[in-house]
Amino acid sequence: MRNISKSLVIGFLLALLPVPILHAQPAQGVHPYNTAAAQNAPAGQAPDELIKKLSDLVHARKYVEAEQFTAGLLVAFPDDQRLIKVKALLDKSLAAEGTTSVNPGNAPASSNSPAAAQTPSNVNREELTGMDKIDYSALLELAREAQQNSDLLEQSKLLQQFMEQSAQFLQQHPDQMLLWQLRAASAINLHEPLAGFDAAQKLLSAGSANSNEPNVSQLLAKLKLLGWLDAQQAQAMQLSADHEREQQAAAARAEQLRLESAKYTLPVAHAHGFTYSYGYMTVNEHDAVYVADDETIHLAKSDIQELKVFCVANNMCGLYFYPKDGRKFFFLAVTEYAVANKTVEGKVVFPPSVIGNAVVARWKYVSADKKTLSPPPPAQDSASENAPAPPAPAQAARSSVPPNNRAPQRVATGSDLEQILVSATRGPESAAKGEDSSAPALAEKSAALVAVSNTTVLHVYRPHHLTAAVQKPYIYVDGKQITTIGNSQEVRMLLAPGEHSITVSKKYVDNLVPINDLPMAAGGEYWVRVELSAGAWGAHTKLYVVPTAQARDESKEMKEVQIDDVSVN
């Protein structure tokens, strides 16, 4: 049952949408009209085949259905005088007989009148005016965009938007039968059994089971074959579908972690006195693991107090890792050739910034004295615009590991090496300015901020982007749901000082890159940018800590939502 053709399901959408919308792009084999004839018709006039269908309805005395059909054609062919005259005659005839027009938005005829038996099941029973009418048209346009999109992923996203927006609309206007039909067809496409069951119940209660319209009958038959007309069966299938989606999302996250691990896996040489072992170091979020043929070294981030540049013979420079227990481990970034041939002879050694970039990106370490990396102090991302900040993960990832075809470099002097490390950890622009990044200076700024306030300010902002624009995921701080964040919106909140974890997610919107254990000092001000993009099974978010000046510039036109106190500690 699961493998229903998507083209067939979209065919339902095509057949259910009004004629003016369908005229733009029919689906082969399911469109009720031959649009090739429309292409050959004179400009501005309906094709003869559609006029013949209209004539057949009139001769069959199906005046209500003919009036609806004419109204739809007039939207597509507003200058066709034949249609204008027929519409006027039908309006007079229906008015004379006391029959109510069935244009979308008008009330139905009396259930005892002959016209009521001819009323299509997608006729709406409520007259829409003002913004409600515009919202209704927007929903139909959204469904049309979905059926015209050949990208299945983008098509699913548009249908999901239609489902979310139409659900809100139908809470206020539950008698809009065309929308219920479109929701049923969309539910089949998205494999949402409960949504299909709810739509089917609305259609059946409106009498669609007795409809003479083949598209509606076929739609209900598909729902029946899927088992979605039974409440218990639909519930069980929904649980199964949700579980399958969770597994797919978990697999996607695992693949993302694998790719991240591969990105920060570096060929290195580990010094043992005057000899070396050769293997690979993987810098993870909370540790670094070195694996060679003859040894494995695990370095926990929490145990490392600093990394320092050191140059050995022949100006080969690498990084010392200093754990808190007094030991030290020296690693050189080398080429794949060096690992395969177990040699550091020749131009096979990279500068220490290769390992340094990985540590900055994964551990958020910062430069302490232009030759040393250490954990960021508490005031790392404070309101002071001069305080150094680790680069955003996206920026660090672009420069972390050199491509295999990049020529290795030797470091000639200590001053050159310092400049390379500065660029790797803080970026060339800040290095060129010669900004002071010493630990004492940062400590003084932190102490000044602590005296200012016993709270800290967190800004979460989301730049404008068309992808998943209608999605409003929730902001979570330390697992507590705070509020939603919309497109081009900034949320400002007060937190207690300390370490905080921030995520932004909702159903079908996974947080692939959260912020974990961000140290936030009293009196500090911190900015987190939310980037929302399409993933393999829905949308996903990535969060980045952004320097104050950059964040203020990016969010200056945004609408700010203020939350004065968030008690998460």
Helices and strands as residue ranges (DSSP letters): H 6-16, H 19-22, H 35-40, H 48-59, H 63-76, H 81-97, H 114-118, H 130-148, H 152-172, H 177-190, H 193-205, G 208-210, H 214-226, H 231-263, E 265-272, E 275-283, E 287-292, E 296-300, G 301-303, E 304-311, G 313-315, E 317-323, E 329-333, H 336-341, H 353-363, E 366-367, E 372-374, H 393-399, H 414-426, H 428-433, H 439-452, E 456-462, E 474-477, E 480-484, E 489-495, E 498-505, E 509-513, E 515-520, E 525-535, E 538-545, H 548-555, E 559-563
